[in-house]
Amino acid sequence: MEANEAYRAIAEKFDNQDNPYFIRLLEYLMTPDEVRVAAELPAPTEEIASKLGMDVAAVRKMIDDMFFRGLVFPRDFNAREGSRFARNIVQLHDATQSNLFMDNKANKKLYDLWEAFSREGGGDRQYAMTYVKRWEETGGKPRSRVVPAYQAIKNNPDMIPADDIREVLKKASLIAIAACSCRKRADAVGHTCEKSHEGNCFQFGRGAEYQLAKGSGRRLTYDEAIKILEETEQDGLVHSWANSTNMVGGTLCSCCYDCCVDWDRLTRNDVPISYRWEKSRYVARIDDDLCNGCQNCYDRCQFDAIEMVKPQGSRRYKAVMDEDKCFGCGVCALDCAPEAIALKAVRPPEFIPAG
């Protein structure tokens, strides 16, 4: 297979065979020889080498290099046999950009190409529609759920293990931290966000093994993970986790509406974010007598659920919560000096699907 055909064959797996933005991205990610190899995966290395007339050692090195760059995924992260190309755009997007140690400036072209494909090449629209399809297939139950900031509910009597992100960390056999691909891309293309650092994408189990084997993440102890969680919560980032009572494996994401590519692409394509994330079991409620009108909660709310209203006869504005818009993330409560905000459980434990 010629290189041009191979690029198109890879793009066709993502329904982007006629998309010049996606083809340009693939051309940057892989050399002509690499893409010819990638198009033959998951065939064994010796078979690929024979078919393409290449040296076995050279093919093995190409597969290794593509693994370290987040393009191919082996069954065994050490032996790297049985490798396959990324399953979907989400996996390709995250794996090629979430390297904790990758220099943003030195790799700016990579981020620019992803940005061009997403914004101008229809990638965002394509991705947003996948969430509509998933939402319909699951009967309106998103696969991910907002998890409250643990510092906002740690003394809440209604808390169950599935509400408590600390329980996820306790059950994890292995914890690694990687860079948030969304936040790295936002920084690389010139978007400035003061909310926390890039390294706040938690990986557990096999996901953690992958990041460590690839050299794109750092292993954490439980205490180190808690410290980073506390920093992200104080910065106002929103946690999301699998929408299930199963607390083993997976990815814990902490991000904000102005960096998260999912949040942005859904909003710009008129898809409700509730198709992507389920609400937590909680809503934030404001004690009007305690509220001093400081506006901190208004500034921190990612969901536009808080308004500042001047009650009749009052000289001071007060914060008012729209509970229909509130996702129960709890970050507003963490920056309320008079402690006027508290999270209240308004949905039963059964609201979270068993799994």
Secondary structure, DSSP 8 states (H G I E B T S, - for coil): --HHHHHHHHHHHTT-TT-HHHHHHHHHHS-HHHHHHHHHTTS-HHHHHHHHT--HHHHHHHHHHHHHTTSEE-SSTTT--S-EE-SSHHHHHHHHH--TT--TTTTHHHHHHHHHHHHTSSHHHHHHHHHHHHHHHTTS--SEEEE--HHHHTT-TT--GGG-HHHHHHH-S-EEEE--HHHHHHHHTT----SS-S--EEEETHHHHHHHHHTSEEE--HHHHHHHHHHHHHHT-EEEEESSS--SSEEEEEE-TTT-HHHHHHHHTT--GGGTEE--SEEEEE-TTT-----HHHHH-SSS-EEEE--TT-SS-EEEE-TTT-----TTGGG-TT--EEEEE-S-GGGS---
